[in-house]
Amino acid sequence: MHFPTPIHTDLLLVGGGHTHAIVLRKIGMEGLPPGVRVTLITNLVDTPYSGMLPCHISGLYGFDESHIDLRPLTRFAGCRLLMDEMIGLDAVAQQVICREHPPIHYDVLSIDIGSTPAKATVPGAAEHAIPAKPVPQLLAAWQNYVAEVEAHPQRTATIGIVGGGVGGVELALNMQARLWAATQSRETVVVHIFHRGDRLAKGRSWLTQRQVEEEFRDRNIRIHLQASVCAVDAVGSQKRVHCESGLTVECDRVFWVTNAAAPDWLQQTGLSTDDRGFILVKDTLQTYAHPNIFAAGDIATLKNHPRPKAGVFAVRSGPPLYRNLHRYLTGKSLKPFTPQRHYLNIIDTGTGSAIASRGPFSAKSRLFRWWKDRIDSKFMALFSEFPEMGGWGDGEMGRWEDGGATNSELKTQNTLREAAQASTKSPPPCAGCASKVSSTALTQALTRLQTDFPTADWPHRENIYAGLEAPDDAAVVRVPAGKLAVHTVDQFRALLDDPYVFGQICVNHCLSDLFAMGATPHSVLAIATVPYATEEKQSEMLYQLLSGAYQALADSKTFLVGGHTTEGAELSLGFACNGWVDPDQILRKRGLQPGQSLILTKPLGTGTLFAADMQKAAKGRWIEAAVAQMTQSNQAAANCLRQHQVAACTDVTGFGLAGHLWEMVQASNVAIALDLSQLPVLPGAHETLAAGYPSSLHERNKVVARQIYNASAIAHALSYQLLFDPQTSGGLLAAVPAEQTAGCLAALRAAGYAQSRCIGTVVSPKPGLPPITISRW
């Protein structure tokens, strides 16, 4: 029997910029040493490609054409994906500090988080101007403005752009082109550009600058040179740009495209930085004080070969970074990288032509726009078309030289090599009780958890006679007088490779049975399987997994009182959940009565979405939307239903909506008129079903189709297929009196269940006919 190499080293990539996108592709194609686990932390699942962004703004490219979807890319690379933002670094403890997750441990770290807009010191700019970064906020604001202009095309559309570098120049040209299309007129679009220098496109050749200014004048873009903006304010809905010269210009929107900056927290990390706060790196892309920390892209400055903060250099850093990470992990000396001095720069005009320059040469042509499209499209195809092997040659991305490693670098690399050798020499993992996680790893994880998640002030703690605080062979819990005990259990393999988020989803899924029964959860026992790894890595995995679980348990003040841990090939988690309920408050499946309304509290589609995700066919934003629903507890929904005279309830999970609805119908001896047009559906679920990605349980769930009267007539409908889609951490399906329907839905939506719907009504059965009828679809 083959067992995977135990995990012994964590390579952590922070940021999904161009450099790391290329590194991930190279990992997928060429791999990493056995036992090395790679993780990407990013707050953007769709990372914008700078080369196509201006033309996305002009409307030439759609969102998917101009963004790299990191989810299928990480799937291809065998990389864990953690959606979060780095806000600090403890280089001594080797931990990345995140906004949402607990600290993430690393052995080797690479940072590619890009840059942030320089803090606007101009009064009013932060309140009234739209910064160019973060890009998602820029795009959202731009799309809102375009929609506003399209709704009133007869009005004059006026925008101001502060910053006349290449970024500001391209933004002005492409925004103007989009507004021309929105208004269907060139006369009603006014664009101002404010620049404190005496020439636009600073850093480019004089010929390029001249061609840019000619383009602006030909298109009647108002150029304000040597115009230092000293204030931005608003009068009603209009913004005003004030310059030191006394010039004041009124605009609908003001876009701020000034110099890039590094995040402030970098100054507290101990990493060497340049005078602007960016991370200084050697030619090997390593930081100076910490050889196991690398940096690339806009956040990094090559000390010996400084280059502009431009996407072209981030792209060219990808292969050298991958190879040096690989060499570092295998104990080999690293190779210096020298980026080229001169490079092709193409400024897109937004009207089918482009200005191309290299060194002192510059020209404008429609051919350059075609050329740029070919270059950019070929680059983007790298992240949607995944070959089995291959890669760029060294010469295509810059010059490599032989180099040696310092003593401190070799010492760190030797430690990693020794860990790798130890993991490959370990005996095959045993079964039975010998497959348990070590007591050391378990104790370390639980000690951290009890410190991070104190429960001393939670209600009903006095009912715990034996739990984790004083471990015994079993947990002992007292049931309050007059209450009935309610027990349920569930367990499943991880459908996400983020243990912290998976822990939250699993808790919400398992507790839903209690909420559906009208019970109050009190305590749970966990059963967890963590992948084969060193003792230190297993302790860290348990801590992350149970931290997520504790986070979700805290919502309902539910105690973790014990459990069991084992090691295996895959991460899995489950809970035996215990609660109590007043005998006259129990909710059952069998309370349906004709005339009642059926309410579903969450959208459907997790089964097909994650089936597609396994095959790199689901968009990252679809999975993130699903995760947002799955991490939402059903507790508040159950409270809303109870307040609106709920008569019967169940949670929608593995058997799909149709399967769980059939259980209710059977128990109540009624029929259902189901309105498919009202089914709430997760983004992308229809698309993945249409593309042929049903869950592996889908066909077995369709056995209940025989209970649907007109199934054959609507079998082609995608919403019909969703009836059999198995849900993880799905919503509640409940019956309420018809007169309570509107109030119940309003309360659910106010409580955060925005997609709650009335999906049908309970009717009297007709003898001899299947009890479920689809009334609309």
FITI-408533 format. One line per 10 residues: number of its first residue (from 1); for each residue x, y, z of C-alpha. Coordinates in nm, 2 decimals, m for minus. Example, Ala and Ser with C-alpha at 12.3 -4.5 7.8 and 13.67 -1.06 7.14 Angstrom:
2
1	1.23/m0.45/0.78; 1.37/m0.11/0.71
//
This chain:
777
1	0.00/0.00/0.00; 0.13/0.35/m0.09; 0.13/0.62/0.17; 0.19/0.99/0.09; 0.51/1.14/0.21; 0.44/1.31/0.55; 0.42/1.69/0.54; 0.74/1.83/0.69; 0.78/2.18/0.53; 0.53/2.46/0.47
11	0.59/2.70/0.18; 0.37/3.00/0.22; 0.29/3.23/m0.07; 0.12/3.56/0.04; m0.05/3.75/m0.23; m0.18/3.64/m0.57; 0.01/3.89/m0.79; 0.16/3.81/m1.13; 0.48/3.66/m0.99; 0.30/3.42/m0.77
21	0.06/3.33/m1.04; 0.35/3.22/m1.25; 0.51/3.04/m0.96; 0.19/2.84/m0.90; 0.17/2.74/m1.27; 0.54/2.63/m1.25; 0.46/2.42/m0.94; 0.17/2.26/m1.12; 0.39/2.18/m1.41; 0.72/2.09/m1.25
31	0.63/2.02/m0.88; 0.80/2.07/m0.55; 1.00/1.82/m0.33; 0.79/1.55/m0.16; 0.66/1.65/0.18; 0.65/2.02/0.10; 0.30/2.17/0.14; 0.23/2.50/m0.05; m0.03/2.75/0.06; m0.15/3.07/m0.10
41	m0.30/3.35/0.12; m0.48/3.61/m0.08; m0.77/3.85/m0.03; m0.86/3.84/m0.40; m0.96/3.52/m0.57; m0.97/3.70/m0.90; m0.65/3.89/m0.94; m0.65/4.17/m1.20; m0.40/4.15/m1.48; m0.25/4.49/m1.52
51	m0.19/4.45/m1.89; m0.56/4.42/m1.96; m0.71/4.63/m1.69; m0.73/4.96/m1.90; m0.91/4.78/m2.18; m1.15/4.62/m1.92; m1.23/4.97/m1.81; m1.29/5.07/m2.17; m1.52/4.77/m2.22; m1.31/4.59/m2.46
61	m1.24/4.30/m2.23; m1.48/4.13/m1.99; m1.41/4.06/m1.62; m1.30/3.70/m1.68; m1.07/3.80/m1.97; m0.88/4.05/m1.76; m0.86/3.86/m1.43; m0.66/3.55/m1.32; m0.89/3.31/m1.13; m0.66/3.18/m0.86
71	m0.89/2.90/m0.75; m0.85/2.66/m1.05; m0.48/2.77/m1.06; m0.42/2.66/m0.70; m0.61/2.34/m0.78; m0.37/2.27/m1.06; m0.07/2.35/m0.84; m0.19/2.13/m0.56; m0.19/2.44/m0.34; m0.41/2.52/m0.04
81	m0.60/2.85/m0.09; m0.67/3.06/0.22; m0.88/3.37/0.15; m0.75/3.64/0.39; m0.52/3.94/0.41; m0.18/3.96/0.56; m0.16/4.24/0.81; 0.16/4.16/0.99; 0.46/3.92/1.03; 0.64/3.76/1.32
91	0.96/3.66/1.16; 1.10/3.51/1.48; 0.81/3.27/1.53; 0.78/3.23/1.15; 0.41/3.33/1.15; 0.21/3.54/0.91; m0.05/3.75/1.09; m0.39/3.76/0.90; m0.70/3.97/0.94; m0.93/3.68/0.99
101	m0.74/3.35/1.04; m0.52/3.26/1.34; m0.15/3.32/1.27; m0.03/3.09/0.99; 0.31/2.92/1.04; 0.56/2.89/0.76; 0.91/2.74/0.70; 0.96/2.93/0.38; 0.77/3.25/0.29; 0.73/3.44/m0.03
111	0.55/3.78/m0.04; 0.39/3.92/m0.35; 0.11/4.15/m0.22; 0.16/4.44/m0.46; 0.14/4.80/m0.36; m0.12/5.02/m0.21; m0.21/5.38/m0.31; 0.00/5.64/m0.14; m0.20/5.79/0.15; m0.37/6.10/0.02
121	m0.24/6.39/0.23; m0.45/6.63/0.02; m0.75/6.75/0.23; m1.07/6.58/0.12; m0.90/6.33/m0.12; m0.97/6.03/0.10; m1.34/6.12/0.13; m1.41/6.24/m0.22; m1.16/6.08/m0.46; m1.16/5.72/m0.58
131	m0.81/5.56/m0.55; m0.68/5.34/m0.84; m0.60/5.07/m0.58; m0.74/4.84/m0.45; m0.86/4.75/m0.81; m1.19/4.58/m0.71; m1.31/4.90/m0.54; m1.20/5.11/m0.84; m1.39/4.88/m1.08; m1.70/4.88/m0.86
141	m1.70/5.26/m0.84; m1.64/5.28/m1.22; m1.92/5.04/m1.31; m2.16/5.23/m1.08; m2.07/5.55/m1.25; m2.10/5.41/m1.60; m2.45/5.27/m1.51; m2.54/5.62/m1.39; m2.42/5.77/m1.72; m2.61/5.51/m1.93
151	m2.93/5.59/m1.74; m2.90/5.96/m1.83; m2.70/5.97/m2.16; m2.81/6.32/m2.24; m2.62/6.47/m1.94; m2.26/6.58/m1.97; m2.03/6.33/m1.80; m1.72/6.49/m1.64; m1.44/6.31/m1.47; m1.11/6.42/m1.32
161	m0.79/6.21/m1.29; m0.52/6.32/m1.05; m0.18/6.18/m1.16; m0.03/6.20/m1.50; 0.20/5.90/m1.50; 0.15/5.61/m1.74; m0.13/5.47/m1.51; m0.32/5.80/m1.51; m0.27/5.84/m1.89; m0.41/5.50/m1.97
171	m0.70/5.54/m1.73; m0.79/5.88/m1.89; m0.79/5.74/m2.24; m0.98/5.43/m2.17; m1.24/5.59/m1.94; m1.31/5.85/m2.20; m1.36/5.57/m2.46; m1.61/5.39/m2.23; m1.80/5.71/m2.16; m1.82/5.79/m2.53
181	m2.00/5.45/m2.57; m2.22/5.51/m2.27; m2.34/5.85/m2.39; m2.32/5.77/m2.76; m2.17/6.11/m2.80; m1.82/6.26/m2.78; m1.95/6.61/m2.71; m2.10/6.53/m2.38; m1.79/6.37/m2.23; m1.53/6.58/m2.05
191	m1.21/6.44/m1.91; m0.96/6.64/m1.70; m0.61/6.52/m1.60; m0.41/6.70/m1.33; m0.03/6.65/m1.31; 0.22/6.83/m1.09; 0.50/6.78/m1.35; 0.56/6.95/m1.68; 0.51/6.65/m1.90; 0.27/6.35/m1.90
201	0.39/5.99/m1.88; 0.69/6.06/m1.66; 0.97/5.81/m1.71; 0.90/5.75/m2.07; 1.10/5.90/m2.36; 1.03/6.25/m2.48; 0.89/6.11/m2.80; 0.64/5.89/m2.61; 0.55/6.19/m2.40; 0.49/6.40/m2.71
211	0.27/6.14/m2.87; 0.07/6.10/m2.55; 0.00/6.47/m2.53; m0.09/6.48/m2.90; m0.34/6.20/m2.84; m0.49/6.39/m2.55; m0.52/6.71/m2.75; m0.67/6.53/m3.05; m0.93/6.39/m2.82; m0.99/6.71/m2.63
221	m0.88/6.58/m2.29; m0.82/6.88/m2.07; m0.45/6.87/m1.96; m0.35/7.06/m1.65; 0.03/7.05/m1.61; 0.22/7.18/m1.31; m0.11/7.17/m1.13; m0.06/7.06/m0.78; m0.39/6.95/m0.63; m0.43/7.11/m0.28
231	m0.79/7.00/m0.19; m1.09/6.80/m0.30; m1.44/6.87/m0.18; m1.80/6.82/m0.27; m2.10/7.04/m0.34; m2.40/6.81/m0.35; m2.32/6.52/m0.57; m2.05/6.70/m0.75; m1.68/6.69/m0.66; m1.44/6.98/m0.69
241	m1.07/6.97/m0.75; m0.87/7.27/m0.62; m0.52/7.34/m0.74; m0.25/7.56/m0.58; m0.27/7.79/m0.89; m0.62/7.88/m0.80; m0.78/7.65/m1.06; m1.10/7.48/m0.95; m1.27/7.21/m1.16; m1.60/7.05/m1.09
251	m1.64/6.68/m1.18; m1.89/6.39/m1.13; m1.60/6.17/m1.01; m1.24/6.21/m0.92; m0.99/5.93/m0.97; m0.67/5.93/m0.77; m0.37/5.77/m0.96; m0.06/5.88/m0.77; 0.25/5.70/m0.66; 0.23/5.35/m0.51
261	0.32/5.28/m0.15; 0.39/4.99/0.08; 0.16/4.90/0.37; 0.26/5.06/0.70; 0.28/4.73/0.89; 0.59/4.63/0.69; 0.79/4.87/0.91; 0.72/4.66/1.22; 0.83/4.33/1.07; 1.21/4.36/1.09
271	1.25/4.32/0.72; 1.49/4.55/0.54; 1.30/4.81/0.34; 1.40/5.10/0.10; 1.32/5.46/0.17; 0.97/5.42/0.04; 0.89/5.12/0.26; 0.92/4.84/0.00; 1.10/4.52/0.09; 1.46/4.51/m0.01
281	1.57/4.19/m0.18; 1.89/4.04/m0.30; 1.94/3.93/m0.66; 1.82/3.58/m0.54; 1.49/3.75/m0.44; 1.56/3.68/m0.08; 1.52/3.94/0.19; 1.84/4.05/0.36; 1.79/3.96/0.72; 1.58/3.64/0.67
291	1.71/3.40/0.41; 1.38/3.19/0.42; 1.17/3.50/0.33; 1.15/3.59/m0.04; 0.96/3.89/m0.20; 0.88/3.98/m0.56; 0.64/4.20/m0.76; 0.56/4.56/m0.67; 0.62/4.50/m0.30; 0.99/4.42/m0.36
301	1.28/4.64/m0.46; 1.59/4.47/m0.61; 1.86/4.66/m0.43; 2.13/4.61/m0.69; 1.90/4.64/m0.99; 1.61/4.88/m0.91; 1.33/4.88/m1.17; 1.00/5.07/m1.20; 0.69/4.92/m1.02; 0.55/4.77/m1.34
311	0.37/4.44/m1.42; 0.64/4.34/m1.68; 0.90/4.30/m1.40; 0.66/4.11/m1.18; 0.60/3.87/m1.47; 0.97/3.82/m1.54; 1.04/3.75/m1.17; 0.81/3.44/m1.17; 1.04/3.17/m1.31; 1.35/3.29/m1.12
321	1.14/3.29/m0.79; 1.01/2.94/m0.86; 1.35/2.80/m0.92; 1.51/2.97/m0.62; 1.23/2.85/m0.40; 1.28/2.50/m0.53; 1.66/2.52/m0.49; 1.62/2.66/m0.13; 1.39/2.37/m0.04; 1.63/2.11/m0.17
331	1.94/2.27/m0.01; 2.10/2.39/m0.33; 2.27/2.72/m0.38; 2.05/3.00/m0.53; 2.10/3.18/m0.86; 2.10/3.55/m0.89; 1.85/3.71/m1.13; 1.90/4.03/m1.33; 1.60/4.17/m1.50; 1.65/4.34/m1.84
341	1.69/4.71/m1.85; 1.49/4.79/m2.16; 1.14/4.66/m2.22; 0.85/4.71/m2.45; 0.58/4.94/m2.31; 0.25/4.97/m2.48; m0.01/5.24/m2.39; m0.36/5.14/m2.50; m0.56/5.44/m2.63; m0.90/5.27/m2.59
351	m0.99/5.33/m2.95; m0.82/5.04/m3.14; m0.47/5.18/m3.15; m0.17/5.18/m2.91; 0.15/5.38/m2.85; 0.45/5.14/m2.83; 0.78/5.24/m2.69; 1.11/5.08/m2.61; 1.40/5.29/m2.50; 1.41/5.61/m2.71
361	1.18/5.47/m2.98; 0.81/5.52/m2.99; 0.52/5.50/m3.24; 0.14/5.48/m3.26; m0.04/5.21/m3.47; m0.34/4.99/m3.47; m0.09/4.70/m3.53; 0.05/4.76/m3.18; m0.30/4.72/m3.03; m0.33/4.38/m3.21
371	0.02/4.29/m3.10; m0.06/4.38/m2.74; m0.38/4.17/m2.75; m0.18/3.87/m2.87; 0.08/3.91/m2.60; m0.18/3.95/m2.32; m0.41/3.68/m2.44; m0.13/3.43/m2.46; m0.02/3.52/m2.11; m0.37/3.49/m1.97
381	m0.41/3.15/m2.14; m0.13/3.02/m1.91; m0.38/3.03/m1.62; m0.68/2.87/m1.78; m0.52/2.61/m2.00; m0.31/2.38/m1.78; m0.05/2.16/m1.95; 0.10/1.85/m1.79; 0.46/1.97/m1.82; 0.67/2.24/m1.98
391	0.78/2.59/m1.90; 0.98/2.89/m2.01; 1.35/2.87/m2.08; 1.58/3.08/m1.86; 1.67/3.31/m2.14; 1.32/3.43/m2.20; 1.28/3.58/m1.85; 1.62/3.73/m1.78; 1.98/3.64/m1.71; 2.08/3.38/m1.46
401	2.42/3.35/m1.30; 2.58/3.09/m1.07; 2.58/3.19/m0.71; 2.66/3.06/m0.37; 2.47/3.05/m0.04; 2.58/3.21/0.29; 2.65/3.01/0.60; 2.31/3.12/0.76; 2.13/3.02/0.44; 2.29/2.68/0.43
411	2.21/2.63/0.80; 1.84/2.69/0.74; 1.84/2.48/0.43; 2.01/2.20/0.61; 1.73/2.20/0.87; 1.47/2.17/0.60; 1.67/1.89/0.43; 1.70/1.70/0.76; 1.33/1.72/0.81; 1.27/1.59/0.46
421	1.51/1.30/0.52; 1.35/1.21/0.85; 1.00/1.20/0.69; 1.10/0.97/0.41; 1.27/0.73/0.65; 0.98/0.70/0.89; 0.80/0.36/0.89; 0.46/0.32/0.72; 0.18/0.47/0.94; m0.01/0.21/1.15
431	m0.39/0.15/1.17; m0.61/0.08/1.47; m0.55/0.29/1.78; m0.19/0.33/1.66; m0.32/0.57/1.40; m0.40/0.83/1.67; m0.24/1.17/1.66; 0.03/1.20/1.93; m0.06/1.32/2.27; 0.20/1.60/2.23
441	0.05/1.74/1.91; m0.30/1.72/2.06; m0.20/1.88/2.39; m0.02/2.16/2.22; m0.32/2.24/1.99; m0.58/2.22/2.28; m0.37/2.44/2.51; m0.36/2.71/2.24; m0.73/2.68/2.18; m0.83/2.71/2.55
451	m0.61/3.02/2.57; m0.76/3.18/2.25; m1.12/3.08/2.31; m1.21/3.12/2.68; m1.55/2.98/2.77; m1.57/3.05/3.14; m1.86/3.30/3.11; m2.07/3.09/2.87; m2.41/2.99/3.01; m2.49/2.63/3.13
461	m2.12/2.56/3.19; m2.23/2.42/3.53; m2.39/2.13/3.34; m2.04/2.00/3.24; m1.92/1.75/3.49; m1.62/1.63/3.29; m1.48/1.80/2.97; m1.16/1.93/2.82; m1.06/2.13/3.13; m1.04/1.81/3.33
471	m1.01/1.53/3.07; m1.14/1.19/3.15; m1.23/0.88/2.96; m1.55/1.03/2.85; m1.74/1.36/2.88; m2.01/1.39/3.14; m2.30/1.63/3.09; m2.61/1.69/3.30; m2.94/1.75/3.12; m3.15/2.02/3.29
481	m3.47/1.92/3.46; m3.77/1.91/3.24; m3.56/1.90/2.92; m3.52/1.62/2.66; m3.17/1.54/2.53; m3.12/1.57/2.15; m2.83/1.39/1.99; m2.70/1.39/1.63; m2.37/1.31/1.45; m2.22/1.39/1.11
491	m1.87/1.37/0.96; m1.72/1.43/0.61; m1.40/1.48/0.42; m1.29/1.84/0.37; m1.43/2.00/0.06; m1.20/2.30/0.12; m0.83/2.30/0.18; m0.85/2.58/0.43; m0.88/2.40/0.77; m1.00/2.71/0.96
501	m1.29/2.77/0.72; m1.37/2.40/0.69; m1.39/2.38/1.07; m1.66/2.66/1.07; m1.86/2.49/0.79; m1.85/2.15/0.96; m1.98/2.29/1.29; m2.26/2.48/1.11; m2.36/2.17/0.92; m2.36/1.94/1.22
511	m2.55/2.18/1.45; m2.82/2.23/1.19; m3.00/1.90/1.29; m3.04/2.04/1.64; m3.17/2.38/1.52; m3.41/2.20/1.28; m3.55/2.01/1.58; m3.61/2.32/1.78; m3.33/2.23/2.02; m3.06/2.44/2.19
521	m2.71/2.30/2.14; m2.50/2.26/2.45; m2.19/2.05/2.37; m2.01/1.86/2.10; m1.75/1.58/2.06; m1.52/1.62/1.77; m1.37/1.34/1.55; m1.09/1.46/1.33; m0.85/1.31/1.08; m0.54/1.51/0.99
531	m0.30/1.42/0.70; 0.02/1.24/0.76; 0.28/1.49/0.88; 0.54/1.56/1.14; 0.42/1.61/1.49; 0.46/1.98/1.47; 0.26/2.01/1.15; m0.02/1.79/1.28; m0.04/2.01/1.59; m0.07/2.32/1.37
541	m0.33/2.16/1.15; m0.54/2.06/1.45; m0.51/2.41/1.59; m0.63/2.57/1.26; m0.91/2.32/1.22; m1.04/2.35/1.57; m1.00/2.72/1.58; m1.25/2.74/1.30; m1.47/2.50/1.49; m1.45/2.71/1.80
551	m1.53/3.02/1.61; m1.85/2.87/1.49; m1.93/2.71/1.82; m1.90/3.04/1.99; m2.20/3.18/1.80; m2.43/2.94/1.99; m2.21/2.92/2.31; m2.17/2.54/2.25; m1.89/2.37/2.44; m1.63/2.13/2.29
561	m1.61/1.87/2.56; m1.39/1.60/2.40; m1.33/1.40/2.09; m1.09/1.17/1.90; m0.81/1.24/1.65; m0.65/1.02/1.40; m0.41/1.05/1.10; m0.50/0.96/0.75; m0.45/1.05/0.38; m0.71/1.34/0.39
571	m0.84/1.60/0.63; m1.19/1.52/0.77; m1.40/1.64/1.06; m1.72/1.55/1.23; m1.91/1.62/1.55; m2.14/1.43/1.78; m2.37/1.71/1.89; m2.58/1.73/2.21; m2.86/1.96/2.30; m3.18/1.99/2.48
581	m3.54/2.09/2.41; m3.86/2.14/2.60; m4.09/1.85/2.52; m4.36/2.08/2.38; m4.11/2.27/2.16; m3.98/1.98/1.95; m4.00/2.05/1.58; m4.06/1.74/1.36; m4.08/1.67/0.99; m4.43/1.55/1.03
591	m4.62/1.88/1.09; m4.72/1.97/0.74; m5.08/2.08/0.69; m5.26/2.19/0.36; m5.25/2.56/0.32; m4.91/2.62/0.48; m4.62/2.79/0.29; m4.29/2.62/0.24; m3.99/2.84/0.31; m3.62/2.76/0.22
601	m3.37/2.98/0.40; m3.05/2.93/0.19; m2.97/2.89/m0.18; m2.89/2.55/m0.34; m2.59/2.44/m0.54; m2.30/2.34/m0.32; m2.29/1.99/m0.46; m2.24/2.08/m0.82; m2.01/2.38/m0.75; m1.76/2.17/m0.55
611	m1.79/1.88/m0.80; m1.68/2.13/m1.06; m1.42/2.28/m0.83; m1.25/1.94/m0.80; m1.20/1.95/m1.17; m1.08/2.31/m1.19; m1.41/2.41/m1.36; m1.56/2.64/m1.10; m1.49/3.01/m1.08; m1.33/3.12/m0.76
621	m1.60/3.38/m0.70; m1.87/3.11/m0.72; m1.69/2.91/m0.46; m1.65/3.21/m0.23; m2.02/3.29/m0.26; m2.09/2.93/m0.16; m1.85/2.94/0.13; m2.02/3.26/0.26; m2.35/3.07/0.28; m2.20/2.76/0.43
631	m2.03/2.95/0.71; m2.36/3.10/0.81; m2.53/2.93/1.10; m2.89/2.83/1.09; m2.95/2.93/1.45; m3.09/3.28/1.37; m3.31/3.13/1.09; m3.45/2.87/1.34; m3.54/3.16/1.58; m3.72/3.35/1.30
641	m3.92/3.05/1.21; m4.02/2.98/1.56; m4.14/3.34/1.60; m4.37/3.28/1.30; m4.54/2.97/1.41; m4.33/2.71/1.23; m4.52/2.38/1.21; m4.25/2.15/1.06; m3.88/2.18/0.99; m3.58/1.99/0.85
651	m3.24/2.09/0.73; m3.14/2.04/0.36; m2.82/1.85/0.34; m2.69/1.54/0.16; m3.02/1.40/0.01; m3.09/1.73/m0.16; m3.40/1.94/m0.14; m3.62/1.68/m0.30; m3.50/1.40/m0.07; m3.56/1.60/0.25
661	m3.89/1.73/0.12; m4.01/1.38/0.05; m3.93/1.28/0.41; m4.16/1.56/0.53; m4.43/1.46/0.28; m4.41/1.10/0.39; m4.43/1.18/0.76; m4.73/1.42/0.71; m4.93/1.24/0.44; m4.97/1.56/0.23
671	m4.88/1.68/m0.12; m4.68/1.97/m0.23; m4.71/2.23/m0.51; m4.35/2.33/m0.57; m4.25/2.66/m0.75; m3.91/2.61/m0.91; m3.91/2.96/m1.03; m3.86/3.07/m0.67; m3.57/2.84/m0.58; m3.28/3.04/m0.45
681	m2.97/2.93/m0.64; m2.60/3.00/m0.57; m2.40/3.19/m0.84; m2.26/2.94/m1.09; m2.47/2.64/m0.99; m2.67/2.65/m1.31; m2.36/2.69/m1.52; m2.17/2.40/m1.36; m2.47/2.17/m1.39; m2.51/2.27/m1.76
691	m2.14/2.20/m1.81; m2.19/1.85/m1.68; m2.05/1.86/m1.33; m2.32/1.70/m1.10; m2.22/1.58/m0.76; m2.13/1.21/m0.73; m2.44/1.17/m0.51; m2.67/1.34/m0.76; m2.78/1.03/m0.95; m2.85/0.84/m0.63
701	m3.06/1.13/m0.50; m3.27/1.12/m0.81; m3.44/0.80/m0.69; m3.70/1.03/m0.53; m3.79/1.17/m0.88; m4.07/0.90/m0.90; m4.25/1.10/m0.63; m4.27/1.41/m0.86; m4.59/1.40/m1.07; m4.47/1.59/m1.38
711	m4.10/1.50/m1.35; m4.06/1.39/m1.72; m4.20/1.71/m1.85; m3.94/1.93/m1.67; m3.64/1.70/m1.65; m3.45/1.93/m1.88; m3.47/2.23/m1.65; m3.16/2.31/m1.45; m3.36/2.42/m1.15; m3.52/2.08/m1.15
721	m3.18/1.91/m1.15; m3.09/2.12/m0.84; m3.36/1.94/m0.65; m3.12/1.65/m0.62; m2.81/1.84/m0.55; m2.66/1.74/m0.21; m2.60/2.04/0.02; m2.33/2.09/0.27; m2.43/2.33/0.55; m2.75/2.40/0.36
731	m3.05/2.59/0.48; m3.37/2.50/0.67; m3.68/2.39/0.50; m3.99/2.48/0.70; m4.37/2.51/0.69; m4.54/2.82/0.83; m4.90/2.94/0.81; m4.98/3.12/0.49; m5.06/3.45/0.67; m4.71/3.44/0.84
741	m4.52/3.40/0.51; m4.45/3.77/0.43; m4.35/3.85/0.79; m4.13/3.54/0.82; m3.94/3.62/0.50; m3.89/3.98/0.60; m3.75/3.87/0.94; m3.52/3.61/0.77; m3.38/3.86/0.53; m3.33/4.11/0.81
751	m3.14/3.84/1.00; m2.90/3.80/0.71; m3.07/3.52/0.51; m3.10/3.74/0.20; m3.20/3.46/m0.04; m3.48/3.31/0.17; m3.78/3.22/m0.05; m4.13/3.08/m0.03; m4.08/2.79/m0.27; m4.43/2.62/m0.26
761	m4.74/2.54/m0.07; m4.87/2.23/0.11; m5.19/2.09/m0.05; m5.41/1.79/0.00; m5.29/1.46/m0.16; m5.47/1.30/m0.46; m5.51/0.93/m0.43; m5.29/0.73/m0.67; m5.08/1.03/m0.79; m4.72/1.12/m0.69
771	m4.74/1.38/m0.41; m4.51/1.65/m0.54; m4.61/1.86/m0.84; m4.40/2.13/m1.00; m4.63/2.42/m1.05; m4.39/2.66/m1.22; m4.03/2.64/m1.35
//
